[in-house]
């Protein structure tokens, strides 16, 4: 049973296109995250949702829009893709502040290549 | 503010020990440790909360010095499977942003 699943695993698209990445977790966690990992392996947080509510919104271009329809799902939509958006995007989940302390469980990642 | 890891890279022979350090300029609530193999997701190893407790996970353990805001990851009798990039992540309060260090690349050779 996959704990945090992301789709698609690979995404190759042209500049200017709009694309979405989907994430689902079956761990019963109430907090989900999007991280971006660049070519130098730096993992940078983008967004965090707790029970469908946005709680962390880093300095990310507003072309990136997350959406959480329920606490088990967190999607990421990217408009007008640019070359610099090429990276691996990881979804993760964990317990929020009101629950026990656990580490993050990451999805397998989506490798986005903008050409 | 991003925590700083050292060393940036380390090469070991099987059976050797290694220590990876993580330092923060801010007072921390927690320190996480993860290992990421090439092309895979980061995998959670352990979490340390303020209080200076040490944790263990088979032959991998970690400590957290709250006074110095430093954590160290200890890998003893390394195995080939330990190879990968190790990341520390720090939170300054419960439920805050988990900010990762730049990573330490560990290679274990036969």
Backbone of each chain as ProteinMPNN parsed JSONL, in Angstrom:
{"seq_chain_A": "XXXXXXXXXXXXXXXXXXXXXXXXXXXXXXXXXXXXXXXXXXXXXXXXXXXXXXXXXXXXXXXXXXXXXXXXXXXXXXXXXXXXXXXXXXXXXXXXXXXXXXXXXXXXXXXXXXX", "coords_chain_A": {"N_chain_A": [[0.843, -1.206, 0.0], [0.678, 2.081, -1.021], [1.87, 4.888, 0.699], [2.135, 7.737, 0.389], [1.212, 9.006, -2.547], [2.079, 10.218, -5.727], [1.186, 11.736, -8.8], [1.784, 12.89, -12.127], [4.72, 10.726, -12.471], [6.719, 11.556, -14.135], [7.035, 14.518, -16.066], [7.034, 16.192, -18.969], [7.095, 19.158, -20.657], [6.167, 22.023, -22.64], [7.384, 25.394, -22.54], [5.246, 27.855, -21.185], [3.0, 26.329, -21.053], [0.276, 24.928, -19.029], [0.189, 22.941, -16.136], [-0.655, 20.158, -13.94], [-0.04, 18.565, -10.792], [-0.747, 15.726, -8.883], [-1.489, 14.626, -5.55], [-1.833, 12.181, -3.038], [-2.549, 10.891, 0.189], [-2.62, 8.118, 2.427], [-2.297, 7.87, 5.119], [-3.596, 8.976, 7.201], [-2.738, 11.415, 8.066], [-2.903, 14.918, 8.91], [-1.705, 17.053, 7.774], [-0.23, 18.368, 4.884], [2.309, 18.837, 2.356], [4.133, 20.702, -0.139], [7.223, 20.375, -1.653], [10.091, 21.627, -3.36], [12.735, 20.332, -5.209], [15.807, 21.238, -6.338], [18.34, 21.159, -8.963], [20.655, 21.012, -7.523], [20.029, 19.549, -5.402], [18.782, 20.867, -3.331], [16.241, 21.087, -1.004], [13.304, 22.744, -0.902], [10.715, 24.259, 0.895], [7.422, 24.848, -0.293], [4.575, 25.061, 0.002], [2.147, 24.497, 2.624], [-0.516, 22.628, 3.954], [-2.991, 22.335, 6.422], [-5.462, 20.293, 7.446], [-6.999, 21.044, 5.155], [-6.578, 23.742, 5.123], [-4.614, 26.487, 4.151], [-1.457, 26.914, 5.493], [1.232, 27.473, 5.312], [2.905, 29.473, 3.09], [5.244, 29.955, 1.033], [7.656, 32.223, -0.477], [6.658, 32.088, -3.39], [6.183, 32.139, -6.896], [3.064, 33.473, -8.087], [2.083, 31.917, -10.072], [2.021, 29.38, -9.256], [-0.333, 27.344, -7.819], [-1.703, 25.849, -5.114], [-4.04, 23.284, -4.127], [-6.322, 21.909, -1.874], [-8.597, 19.575, -1.664], [-9.526, 17.875, 0.318], [-8.329, 16.511, 3.45], [-6.697, 14.439, 2.737], [-5.721, 14.835, 0.232], [-3.67, 16.772, -1.921], [-3.093, 19.025, -4.365], [-1.147, 20.455, -7.026], [-1.077, 23.152, -9.104], [0.339, 24.557, -11.957], [0.793, 27.436, -13.719], [1.576, 28.834, -16.949], [4.242, 27.767, -17.519], [7.771, 27.952, -16.896], [11.263, 27.8, -17.9], [12.85, 27.709, -15.605], [11.271, 26.41, -13.806], [11.743, 23.775, -13.92], [12.4, 20.892, -12.138], [12.414, 18.585, -9.339], [9.418, 17.801, -7.831], [8.183, 17.299, -4.672], [5.663, 15.802, -2.778], [4.542, 15.692, 0.577], [3.597, 14.337, 3.805], [2.428, 14.71, 7.188], [1.77, 14.504, 10.746], [-0.115, 17.165, 12.157], [0.227, 20.076, 14.354], [-1.535, 19.452, 16.42], [-1.445, 16.761, 16.851], [0.397, 13.659, 17.399], [4.025, 13.684, 17.423], [5.653, 13.188, 14.474], [7.768, 12.107, 11.764], [8.157, 13.379, 8.402], [6.467, 11.907, 5.647], [7.382, 11.253, 2.453], [6.241, 11.557, -0.945], [6.976, 9.838, -4.065], [7.89, 11.669, -5.84], [7.754, 14.078, -8.544], [9.172, 14.512, -11.546], [9.684, 17.334, -13.203], [10.134, 18.652, -16.356], [10.784, 21.406, -18.238], [10.668, 22.493, -21.495]], "CA_chain_A": [[0.0, 0.0, 0.0], [1.47, 3.298, -1.113], [1.473, 5.807, 1.746], [1.954, 9.034, -0.264], [1.372, 8.746, -3.979], [2.051, 11.399, -6.589], [1.115, 11.493, -10.233], [2.568, 11.815, -12.728], [6.1, 10.61, -12.004], [7.509, 12.396, -15.04], [6.23, 15.487, -16.805], [7.833, 16.986, -19.897], [6.145, 20.069, -21.26], [6.762, 23.216, -23.245], [7.221, 26.691, -21.864], [3.972, 28.518, -21.399], [1.874, 25.425, -20.779], [-0.221, 24.784, -17.653], [0.185, 21.529, -15.759], [-1.022, 19.855, -12.553], [0.502, 17.374, -10.134], [-1.694, 15.314, -7.851], [-0.909, 13.909, -4.418], [-2.809, 11.584, -2.126], [-1.934, 10.108, 1.261], [-3.557, 7.24, 3.148], [-1.708, 7.665, 6.444], [-4.406, 9.639, 8.22], [-2.127, 12.673, 8.476], [-3.756, 16.065, 8.619], [-0.917, 18.127, 7.182], [0.449, 17.991, 3.647], [3.292, 19.835, 1.941], [4.847, 20.629, -1.413], [8.622, 20.787, -1.642], [10.767, 21.639, -4.66], [14.152, 19.989, -5.112], [16.472, 21.694, -7.549], [19.404, 20.296, -9.486], [21.699, 20.887, -6.495], [19.392, 18.732, -4.356], [18.241, 21.68, -2.251], [14.816, 20.858, -0.772], [12.729, 24.005, -0.418], [9.266, 24.168, 1.099], [6.618, 25.782, -1.072], [3.271, 25.242, 0.638], [1.706, 23.505, 3.589], [-1.93, 22.675, 4.282], [-3.419, 21.582, 7.591], [-6.911, 20.116, 7.349], [-7.478, 21.795, 3.977], [-6.329, 25.177, 5.258], [-3.245, 26.874, 3.824], [-0.785, 27.474, 6.669], [2.546, 27.969, 4.912], [2.932, 29.889, 1.695], [6.547, 30.589, 0.877], [7.747, 33.19, -1.571], [6.543, 31.295, -4.607], [5.419, 32.892, -7.895], [1.632, 33.129, -8.018], [1.742, 30.941, -11.109], [1.844, 28.116, -8.552], [-1.514, 27.397, -6.957], [-2.06, 24.569, -4.507], [-5.451, 23.127, -3.78], [-6.523, 20.732, -1.038], [-10.034, 19.322, -1.568], [-9.737, 17.262, 1.634], [-7.022, 16.427, 4.118], [-5.903, 13.357, 2.154], [-5.305, 15.211, -1.118], [-3.095, 18.098, -2.144], [-2.687, 19.137, -5.758], [-0.364, 21.645, -7.365], [-1.28, 23.587, -10.479], [1.34, 25.546, -12.353], [0.44, 28.145, -14.959], [2.624, 29.512, -17.744], [5.51, 27.161, -17.089], [9.03, 28.562, -17.33], [12.396, 26.873, -17.845], [13.318, 27.634, -14.223], [10.394, 25.561, -12.989], [12.23, 22.397, -14.024], [12.863, 20.432, -10.823], [11.597, 17.486, -8.826], [8.458, 18.29, -6.842], [7.796, 16.253, -3.721], [4.572, 15.959, -1.848], [4.833, 15.014, 1.837], [2.541, 14.494, 4.804], [2.8, 14.413, 8.573], [0.777, 14.983, 11.702], [-0.059, 18.584, 12.457], [0.577, 20.415, 15.732], [-2.453, 18.897, 17.402], [-1.311, 15.306, 16.934], [1.71, 13.191, 17.824], [5.174, 14.148, 16.643], [6.17, 12.179, 13.551], [8.506, 12.673, 10.644], [7.437, 13.549, 7.156], [6.508, 10.839, 4.658], [7.416, 11.882, 1.125], [5.881, 10.815, -2.144], [8.131, 9.445, -4.876], [8.372, 12.825, -6.597], [7.4, 14.317, -9.944], [10.273, 15.216, -12.234], [9.134, 18.246, -14.203], [11.112, 19.215, -17.285], [10.177, 22.395, -19.124], [11.559, 22.661, -22.661]], "C_chain_A": [[0.872, 1.248, 0.0], [0.963, 4.304, -0.108], [1.184, 7.208, 1.186], [2.222, 8.805, -1.749], [1.198, 10.029, -4.769], [1.908, 10.948, -8.03], [1.12, 12.818, -10.975], [3.97, 11.743, -12.142], [7.036, 11.479, -12.854], [6.567, 13.306, -15.813], [7.176, 16.307, -17.663], [6.862, 17.856, -20.67], [6.852, 21.295, -21.814], [6.507, 24.443, -22.393], [5.852, 27.265, -22.191], [2.764, 27.643, -21.122], [1.468, 25.484, -19.312], [-0.26, 23.297, -17.339], [-0.205, 21.372, -14.295], [-0.338, 18.583, -12.084], [-0.451, 17.037, -8.998], [-0.98, 14.515, -6.763], [-2.013, 13.416, -3.504], [-2.062, 10.815, -1.048], [-3.011, 9.327, 2.01], [-3.059, 6.935, 4.555], [-2.544, 8.279, 7.558], [-3.775, 10.914, 8.75], [-3.042, 13.842, 8.145], [-3.0, 17.23, 8.0], [-0.164, 17.608, 5.959], [1.28, 19.158, 3.127], [3.678, 19.627, 0.472], [6.252, 21.174, -1.197], [9.154, 20.745, -3.074], [12.234, 21.297, -4.428], [14.838, 20.345, -6.418], [17.624, 20.763, -7.925], [20.56, 20.115, -8.499], [21.187, 20.158, -5.261], [18.837, 19.553, -3.198], [16.73, 21.492, -2.178], [14.218, 22.112, -0.16], [11.226, 23.873, -0.277], [8.561, 25.231, 0.254], [5.323, 26.096, -0.323], [3.044, 24.156, 1.69], [0.225, 23.728, 3.868], [-2.175, 21.829, 5.521], [-4.938, 21.507, 7.56], [-7.544, 21.044, 6.312], [-7.209, 23.292, 4.058], [-4.86, 25.475, 4.979], [-2.585, 27.497, 5.043], [0.618, 27.97, 6.361], [2.501, 28.268, 3.423], [4.233, 30.657, 1.514], [6.535, 31.552, -0.293], [7.828, 32.427, -2.882], [5.765, 32.128, -5.616], [3.949, 32.501, -7.868], [1.158, 32.317, -9.216], [1.52, 29.559, -10.488], [0.629, 28.227, -7.645], [-1.82, 26.009, -6.425], [-3.556, 24.524, -4.242], [-5.59, 21.837, -2.985], [-8.027, 20.502, -0.876], [-10.437, 18.648, -0.258], [-8.371, 16.97, 2.221], [-6.142, 15.298, 3.574], [-5.335, 13.705, 0.783], [-4.743, 16.622, -1.151], [-2.557, 18.127, -3.566], [-1.912, 20.429, -5.971], [-0.574, 21.966, -8.832], [-0.269, 24.683, -10.8], [0.934, 26.136, -13.7], [1.678, 28.684, -15.65], [4.023, 29.032, -17.36], [6.72, 27.828, -17.714], [10.157, 27.535, -17.195], [12.868, 26.654, -16.407], [12.438, 26.806, -13.298], [10.827, 24.108, -13.037], [12.879, 21.985, -12.708], [12.103, 19.152, -10.503], [10.71, 18.055, -7.722], [8.015, 17.123, -5.978], [6.603, 16.706, -2.895], [4.969, 15.215, -0.563], [3.648, 15.195, 2.78], [3.099, 14.191, 6.186], [1.61, 14.771, 9.466], [0.966, 16.475, 11.893], [0.224, 18.81, 13.934], [-0.319, 19.768, 16.789], [-2.332, 17.41, 17.61], [0.109, 14.94, 17.357], [2.811, 13.644, 16.896], [5.69, 13.001, 15.782], [6.982, 12.89, 12.479], [7.605, 12.827, 9.438], [7.56, 12.263, 6.327], [6.389, 11.492, 3.292], [6.854, 10.946, 0.062], [7.126, 10.569, -2.979], [8.631, 10.565, -5.785], [7.839, 12.877, -8.016], [8.531, 15.112, -10.569], [9.68, 16.025, -13.378], [10.26, 18.817, -15.048], [10.378, 20.153, -18.233], [11.155, 22.671, -20.259], [11.105, 23.834, -23.531]], "O_chain_A": [[1.694, 1.45, 0.894], [-0.239, 4.564, -0.048], [0.137, 7.794, 1.463], [3.334, 8.453, -2.143], [0.289, 10.82, -4.514], [2.44, 9.912, -8.428], [0.52, 13.784, -10.503], [4.362, 12.629, -11.383], [8.005, 12.051, -12.356], [5.453, 12.919, -16.168], [8.022, 17.035, -17.143], [5.912, 17.353, -21.271], [8.008, 21.559, -21.482], [5.541, 24.512, -21.632], [5.369, 27.172, -23.319], [1.647, 28.137, -20.973], [2.194, 26.006, -18.467], [-0.688, 22.489, -18.164], [-0.104, 22.312, -13.507], [-0.092, 17.66, -12.86], [-0.903, 17.909, -8.256], [0.002, 13.82, -7.025], [-2.987, 14.118, -3.231], [-1.058, 10.161, -1.331], [-4.135, 9.791, 2.202], [-3.358, 5.88, 5.116], [-2.226, 8.115, 8.736], [-4.216, 11.446, 9.768], [-3.852, 13.77, 7.22], [-3.585, 18.278, 7.73], [0.456, 16.545, 5.999], [0.992, 20.319, 3.42], [3.562, 18.529, -0.073], [6.451, 22.259, -0.649], [8.718, 19.932, -3.889], [12.895, 21.885, -3.572], [14.494, 19.818, -7.476], [17.848, 19.73, -7.294], [21.348, 19.178, -8.624], [21.831, 20.152, -4.213], [18.456, 18.983, -2.176], [16.022, 21.708, -3.162], [14.57, 22.502, 0.953], [10.54, 23.434, -1.2], [9.041, 26.356, 0.109], [5.018, 27.257, -0.05], [3.641, 23.08, 1.659], [-0.231, 24.864, 4.003], [-1.628, 20.733, 5.651], [-5.62, 22.529, 7.637], [-8.519, 21.74, 6.598], [-7.577, 24.034, 3.147], [-3.971, 24.803, 5.503], [-3.079, 28.49, 5.578], [1.141, 28.813, 7.089], [2.111, 27.429, 2.612], [4.313, 31.851, 1.802], [5.54, 31.68, -1.005], [8.908, 32.16, -3.408], [4.78, 32.767, -5.246], [3.619, 31.335, -7.65], [-0.037, 32.056, -9.357], [0.916, 28.68, -11.103], [0.571, 29.113, -6.793], [-2.155, 25.101, -7.187], [-4.236, 25.546, -4.146], [-5.048, 20.799, -3.367], [-8.667, 21.154, -0.051], [-11.557, 18.829, 0.219], [-7.357, 17.163, 1.552], [-4.964, 15.216, 3.918], [-4.543, 12.939, 0.232], [-5.259, 17.536, -0.508], [-1.674, 17.347, -3.923], [-2.017, 21.371, -5.186], [-0.281, 21.145, -9.702], [-0.056, 25.608, -10.016], [0.758, 25.418, -14.684], [2.696, 28.954, -15.013], [4.868, 29.817, -16.93], [6.712, 28.215, -18.882], [10.029, 26.54, -16.481], [13.243, 25.541, -16.037], [12.804, 26.532, -12.155], [10.325, 23.289, -12.266], [13.795, 22.649, -12.223], [11.266, 18.693, -11.281], [11.194, 18.706, -6.796], [7.54, 16.102, -6.474], [6.549, 17.828, -2.392], [5.668, 14.204, -0.631], [2.81, 16.076, 2.589], [4.11, 13.504, 6.328], [0.588, 15.273, 8.998], [2.082, 16.985, 11.801], [0.437, 17.857, 14.683], [0.107, 19.563, 17.926], [-3.031, 16.841, 18.448], [0.923, 15.819, 17.641], [2.57, 13.952, 15.729], [6.113, 11.968, 16.3], [6.895, 14.107, 12.311], [6.434, 12.446, 9.463], [8.609, 11.62, 6.307], [5.418, 12.195, 3.009], [6.973, 9.724, 0.152], [8.211, 11.041, -2.636], [9.672, 10.429, -6.427], [7.515, 11.85, -8.613], [8.811, 16.243, -10.17], [9.234, 15.475, -14.385], [11.216, 19.391, -14.527], [9.462, 19.74, -18.945], [12.31, 23.033, -20.031], [11.731, 24.125, -24.55]]}, "seq_chain_B": "XXXXXXXXXXXXXXXXXXXXXXXXXXXXXXXXXXXXXXXXXXXXXXXXXXXXXXXXXXXXXXXXXXXXXXXXXXXXXXXXXXXXXXXXXXXXXXXXXXXXXXXXXXXXXX", "coords_chain_B": {"N_chain_B": [[15.801, 30.362, 8.334], [18.361, 28.601, 6.71], [19.63, 25.514, 7.944], [23.058, 24.521, 8.508], [25.004, 21.996, 7.162], [27.654, 19.687, 7.808], [30.207, 17.264, 7.094], [30.25, 18.266, 3.57], [30.491, 16.153, 1.887], [31.316, 12.686, 2.18], [33.426, 9.852, 2.1], [33.43, 6.462, 2.728], [34.766, 3.286, 3.846], [33.249, 0.088, 3.955], [32.08, -0.765, 7.161], [33.334, 1.298, 8.485], [33.039, 4.283, 10.553], [30.947, 7.249, 10.698], [30.254, 10.747, 11.118], [27.785, 13.177, 10.882], [27.104, 16.567, 10.88], [24.834, 19.169, 11.951], [23.95, 22.462, 12.027], [22.3, 25.247, 13.505], [21.363, 28.698, 13.437], [19.326, 29.57, 14.886], [17.098, 29.162, 17.709], [15.857, 25.964, 18.277], [12.98, 23.834, 17.853], [12.743, 21.23, 16.952], [14.733, 18.669, 15.371], [15.037, 16.984, 12.38], [16.067, 13.994, 10.671], [16.902, 12.734, 7.479], [17.31, 10.359, 4.812], [18.261, 10.225, 1.462], [18.209, 8.399, -1.451], [19.635, 8.202, -4.735], [17.436, 9.46, -7.139], [15.22, 8.803, -5.682], [12.697, 9.172, -3.073], [13.12, 11.273, -0.145], [13.765, 9.586, 2.912], [12.454, 9.233, 6.1], [14.434, 9.207, 9.016], [14.895, 9.783, 11.816], [13.637, 11.808, 14.569], [14.46, 14.508, 16.656], [13.695, 16.122, 19.623], [13.719, 19.299, 21.329], [15.64, 19.296, 24.261], [17.701, 17.656, 24.324], [17.815, 14.903, 23.918], [19.004, 11.676, 22.96], [18.762, 9.599, 20.128], [18.261, 6.342, 18.747], [18.654, 4.106, 15.996], [18.897, 1.18, 14.916], [22.09, 0.889, 13.742], [22.392, 3.54, 13.519], [22.393, 6.607, 14.996], [21.467, 9.625, 16.79], [22.062, 12.901, 18.131], [21.098, 15.831, 20.003], [22.092, 18.935, 20.737], [20.896, 21.271, 22.65], [21.767, 23.695, 23.677], [23.746, 24.535, 21.944], [22.39, 24.471, 19.597], [22.764, 22.402, 17.795], [22.894, 19.387, 15.94], [23.881, 15.997, 15.672], [24.478, 13.261, 13.532], [25.109, 9.909, 13.833], [26.758, 7.322, 12.278], [27.455, 4.036, 12.532], [29.728, 1.337, 11.928], [29.425, 1.199, 9.048], [27.317, 0.297, 6.277], [26.931, -0.842, 2.881], [24.415, -0.099, 2.091], [23.969, 2.273, 3.37], [24.715, 4.363, 1.82], [24.038, 7.48, 0.259], [22.29, 10.651, 0.21], [22.264, 12.649, 3.017], [20.015, 14.52, 4.876], [19.44, 17.112, 7.176], [16.669, 18.524, 8.869], [15.086, 21.369, 10.178], [12.933, 22.711, 12.699], [11.554, 25.628, 14.098], [9.448, 25.976, 15.756], [6.697, 23.985, 16.957], [4.974, 22.549, 14.367], [5.788, 24.415, 12.584], [7.627, 25.641, 9.67], [9.522, 23.114, 8.055], [12.76, 23.263, 7.522], [15.312, 22.446, 5.358], [18.75, 21.365, 5.485], [21.682, 21.677, 3.351], [22.445, 19.171, 2.634], [24.368, 16.119, 2.925], [26.547, 14.18, 1.2], [26.979, 10.801, 1.269], [29.12, 8.153, 0.671], [29.539, 4.746, 0.623], [31.982, 2.407, 0.271], [32.907, -0.884, -0.931]], "CA_chain_B": [[17.209, 30.329, 7.943], [18.739, 27.227, 6.411], [20.7, 24.946, 8.764], [24.288, 24.221, 7.781], [25.491, 20.649, 7.398], [29.051, 19.392, 7.498], [30.825, 17.761, 5.873], [29.394, 18.251, 2.377], [30.576, 14.811, 1.324], [32.223, 11.789, 2.891], [33.571, 8.526, 1.502], [33.794, 5.488, 3.75], [34.819, 1.865, 3.531], [32.313, -0.695, 4.762], [32.532, -1.009, 8.523], [33.825, 2.522, 9.116], [32.042, 5.141, 11.182], [30.88, 8.628, 10.199], [29.423, 11.705, 11.85], [27.304, 14.305, 10.076], [26.67, 17.625, 11.789], [23.814, 20.104, 11.483], [23.953, 23.615, 12.931], [21.333, 26.3, 13.219], [21.608, 29.961, 14.141], [18.099, 29.879, 15.639], [16.666, 28.187, 18.704], [15.085, 24.955, 17.56], [12.037, 22.942, 18.525], [13.059, 19.857, 16.567], [15.633, 18.372, 14.254], [14.724, 15.745, 11.672], [17.101, 13.465, 9.774], [16.385, 11.965, 6.351], [18.283, 9.858, 3.839], [17.705, 10.158, 0.109], [19.031, 7.735, -2.458], [19.506, 8.848, -6.04], [16.202, 9.202, -7.872], [14.161, 8.349, -4.784], [12.192, 10.15, -2.108], [13.771, 11.262, 1.169], [13.163, 8.667, 3.87], [12.612, 9.689, 7.471], [15.254, 8.365, 9.894], [14.524, 10.039, 13.214], [13.372, 13.181, 14.96], [14.905, 14.843, 17.997], [13.042, 17.318, 20.139], [14.559, 20.046, 22.259], [15.747, 18.52, 25.492], [19.004, 17.01, 24.252], [17.773, 13.443, 23.932], [19.684, 10.965, 21.884], [17.916, 8.525, 19.627], [18.985, 5.319, 18.003], [17.895, 3.399, 14.965], [19.859, 0.17, 14.491], [23.44, 1.408, 13.962], [22.354, 4.969, 13.243], [21.854, 7.333, 16.144], [21.618, 11.075, 16.664], [21.957, 13.683, 19.354], [20.698, 17.224, 19.791], [22.603, 19.825, 21.772], [19.994, 22.417, 22.61], [22.513, 24.931, 23.976], [24.498, 24.944, 20.75], [21.505, 24.327, 18.434], [23.465, 21.513, 16.872], [22.565, 17.973, 15.99], [24.839, 15.141, 14.981], [24.004, 11.934, 13.131], [26.217, 8.964, 13.948], [26.58, 6.062, 11.535], [28.515, 3.146, 12.959], [29.892, 0.099, 11.155], [28.611, 1.52, 7.868], [27.016, -0.74, 5.292], [26.76, -0.285, 1.529], [23.065, 0.468, 1.992], [23.933, 3.604, 3.99], [25.053, 5.386, 0.817], [22.951, 8.38, -0.118], [22.439, 12.019, 0.704], [21.608, 12.827, 4.306], [19.527, 15.872, 5.125], [18.778, 17.475, 8.428], [15.611, 19.52, 8.713], [14.865, 22.005, 11.481], [11.707, 23.469, 12.984], [11.778, 26.495, 15.255], [8.317, 25.751, 16.652], [5.9, 22.843, 16.556], [4.063, 22.852, 13.262], [6.365, 25.43, 11.704], [8.281, 25.16, 8.455], [10.683, 22.24, 8.181], [13.748, 23.795, 6.589], [16.357, 21.456, 5.204], [20.125, 21.725, 5.184], [22.063, 21.491, 1.953], [22.687, 17.758, 2.381], [25.706, 15.529, 3.007], [26.579, 12.988, 0.35], [27.753, 9.729, 1.895], [29.363, 6.991, -0.193], [30.182, 3.626, 1.31], [32.615, 1.527, -0.713], [33.222, -2.219, -0.379]], "C_chain_B": [[17.67, 28.882, 7.817], [19.806, 26.723, 7.375], [21.889, 24.584, 7.887], [24.777, 22.834, 8.162], [26.978, 20.567, 7.08], [29.334, 17.942, 7.852], [29.838, 17.758, 4.708], [29.366, 16.871, 1.76], [31.558, 13.986, 2.139], [32.23, 10.438, 2.188], [34.092, 7.588, 2.576], [34.025, 4.12, 3.125], [33.775, 1.19, 4.418], [32.906, -0.939, 6.142], [33.072, 0.216, 9.24], [32.673, 3.347, 9.679], [32.065, 6.541, 10.562], [29.993, 9.462, 11.102], [29.059, 12.843, 10.911], [26.714, 15.324, 11.041], [25.689, 18.578, 11.122], [23.73, 21.24, 12.489], [22.937, 24.648, 12.495], [21.695, 27.547, 14.008], [20.396, 30.348, 14.986], [17.826, 28.793, 16.668], [15.672, 27.24, 18.043], [14.089, 24.242, 18.467], [12.399, 21.496, 18.207], [14.08, 19.815, 15.447], [15.22, 17.02, 13.679], [15.96, 15.312, 10.891], [16.461, 12.562, 8.73], [17.557, 11.463, 5.51], [17.586, 9.773, 2.483], [18.695, 9.458, -0.82], [18.697, 8.349, -3.819], [18.205, 8.455, -6.74], [15.035, 8.751, -7.007], [13.715, 9.473, -3.852], [13.056, 10.159, -0.853], [13.012, 10.339, 2.118], [13.492, 9.152, 5.284], [13.443, 8.701, 8.283], [14.86, 8.54, 11.358], [14.302, 11.519, 13.441], [13.86, 13.374, 16.384], [14.238, 16.143, 18.411], [13.964, 18.036, 21.11], [14.491, 19.35, 23.617], [17.014, 17.697, 25.477], [18.963, 15.507, 24.224], [18.51, 12.874, 22.744], [18.774, 9.827, 21.451], [18.756, 7.529, 18.854], [18.067, 4.584, 17.069], [18.844, 2.402, 14.343], [21.259, 0.722, 14.756], [23.523, 2.888, 13.612], [21.711, 5.647, 14.441], [22.099, 8.823, 15.954], [21.483, 11.725, 18.02], [21.582, 15.113, 19.0], [21.19, 18.021, 20.986], [21.82, 21.127, 21.698], [20.726, 23.738, 22.849], [23.217, 25.456, 22.734], [23.631, 24.952, 19.501], [22.199, 23.513, 17.343], [22.967, 20.092, 17.051], [23.635, 17.209, 15.217], [24.201, 13.788, 14.709], [25.208, 11.011, 13.111], [25.873, 7.681, 13.189], [27.758, 5.163, 11.907], [28.518, 1.876, 12.113], [29.087, 0.196, 9.856], [28.48, 0.333, 6.917], [26.844, -0.057, 3.937], [25.423, 0.432, 1.398], [22.963, 1.857, 2.631], [24.231, 4.718, 2.983], [23.823, 6.197, 0.445], [23.267, 9.781, 0.375], [21.619, 12.175, 1.978], [21.255, 14.298, 4.491], [19.072, 16.016, 6.569], [17.714, 18.517, 8.084], [15.312, 20.086, 10.089], [13.553, 22.77, 11.529], [12.007, 24.371, 14.161], [10.582, 26.482, 16.201], [7.503, 24.604, 16.091], [4.917, 23.253, 15.473], [4.569, 23.928, 12.326], [6.987, 24.802, 10.469], [9.412, 24.203, 8.803], [11.657, 22.682, 7.102], [14.935, 22.85, 6.566], [17.729, 22.081, 5.001], [20.451, 21.363, 3.747], [22.387, 20.042, 1.61], [24.148, 17.366, 2.526], [25.688, 14.241, 2.205], [27.525, 11.96, 0.956], [27.895, 8.57, 0.914], [30.094, 5.934, 0.608], [30.684, 2.662, 0.25], [32.906, 0.172, -0.081], [34.678, -2.301, 0.055]], "O_chain_B": [[17.412, 28.05, 8.687], [20.793, 27.42, 7.611], [21.749, 24.369, 6.683], [24.946, 22.531, 9.343], [27.489, 21.272, 6.211], [28.763, 17.426, 8.813], [28.708, 17.293, 4.855], [28.362, 16.455, 1.183], [32.508, 14.516, 2.714], [31.194, 9.943, 1.743], [35.078, 7.886, 3.25], [33.548, 3.831, 2.028], [33.464, 1.677, 5.505], [34.082, -1.277, 6.276], [33.252, 0.195, 10.458], [31.507, 3.146, 9.338], [33.065, 6.961, 9.98], [29.094, 8.945, 11.765], [29.919, 13.401, 10.23], [25.919, 14.977, 11.914], [25.707, 18.771, 9.906], [23.469, 21.01, 13.67], [22.734, 24.897, 11.307], [22.259, 27.468, 15.099], [20.435, 31.337, 15.718], [18.264, 27.652, 16.519], [14.761, 27.671, 17.336], [14.315, 24.069, 19.665], [12.366, 20.636, 19.087], [14.264, 20.77, 14.693], [15.074, 16.039, 14.409], [16.789, 16.135, 10.502], [15.6, 11.739, 9.04], [18.637, 12.053, 5.497], [16.454, 9.301, 2.385], [19.849, 9.866, -0.955], [17.63, 8.929, -4.018], [17.911, 7.272, -6.911], [13.986, 8.364, -7.521], [14.278, 10.568, -3.849], [13.67, 9.142, -0.528], [11.781, 10.312, 2.128], [14.643, 9.44, 5.612], [13.19, 7.497, 8.247], [14.535, 7.573, 12.048], [14.706, 12.365, 12.643], [13.687, 12.493, 17.226], [14.215, 17.123, 17.666], [14.891, 17.433, 21.651], [13.438, 18.887, 24.053], [17.378, 17.1, 26.49], [19.984, 14.869, 24.482], [18.623, 13.492, 21.685], [18.113, 9.181, 22.265], [19.838, 7.856, 18.367], [16.868, 4.454, 17.312], [19.523, 2.712, 13.364], [21.585, 1.001, 15.91], [24.616, 3.424, 13.431], [20.605, 5.289, 14.846], [22.848, 9.231, 15.066], [20.871, 11.176, 18.936], [21.727, 15.548, 17.858], [20.75, 17.8, 22.115], [22.038, 21.964, 20.822], [20.353, 24.771, 22.293], [23.277, 26.664, 22.502], [24.083, 25.394, 18.445], [22.219, 23.875, 16.167], [22.662, 19.653, 18.16], [24.209, 17.708, 14.249], [23.48, 13.243, 15.545], [26.209, 11.295, 12.453], [24.844, 7.049, 13.428], [28.913, 5.49, 11.631], [27.479, 1.406, 11.649], [28.194, -0.611, 9.599], [29.379, -0.496, 6.774], [26.636, 1.154, 3.862], [25.305, 1.433, 0.691], [21.958, 2.543, 2.444], [24.017, 5.893, 3.28], [22.718, 5.668, 0.332], [24.353, 10.057, 0.883], [20.427, 11.869, 2.006], [22.081, 15.189, 4.291], [18.398, 15.139, 7.11], [17.854, 19.283, 7.13], [15.289, 19.343, 11.07], [13.125, 23.385, 10.552], [12.642, 23.943, 15.124], [10.697, 26.937, 17.339], [7.595, 24.283, 14.907], [4.131, 24.185, 15.645], [3.877, 24.317, 11.385], [6.888, 23.595, 10.248], [10.173, 24.45, 9.738], [11.405, 22.496, 5.911], [15.491, 22.498, 7.606], [17.864, 23.164, 4.431], [19.62, 20.819, 3.02], [22.582, 19.709, 0.442], [25.049, 18.169, 2.283], [24.915, 13.327, 2.491], [28.716, 12.217, 1.13], [26.901, 8.068, 0.389], [31.142, 6.198, 1.198], [29.911, 2.162, -0.567], [33.124, 0.069, 1.126], [35.12, -3.343, 0.54]]}, "name": "protein", "num_of_chains": 2, "seq": "XXXXXXXXXXXXXXXXXXXXXXXXXXXXXXXXXXXXXXXXXXXXXXXXXXXXXXXXXXXXXXXXXXXXXXXXXXXXXXXXXXXXXXXXXXXXXXXXXXXXXXXXXXXXXXXXXXXXXXXXXXXXXXXXXXXXXXXXXXXXXXXXXXXXXXXXXXXXXXXXXXXXXXXXXXXXXXXXXXXXXXXXXXXXXXXXXXXXXXXXXXXXXXXXXXXXXXXXXXXXXXXXX"}
